[in-house]
Amino acid sequence: MNRTESERLRRATERLVDGQREALEVLRRALDGEAPAEDALGDLEDILEGALEDARSILGMEEGDQA
């Protein structure tokens, strides 16, 4: 793996971890009653799909490509 590939993998991993952190915060707020569960589910989907799309973009992958 060359330096460029390594850097892209690091950035993609960071984006996925950030998405997971955002999702956990949404779950915490929903469980604490600070946000309706229905809203939280939509937010979770948006956050996780966005993180996945961003990571794929960073890695230069297309929608149907497998990691």
Order of alpha helices (4+ residues) and beta strands (2+ residues): alpha-alpha
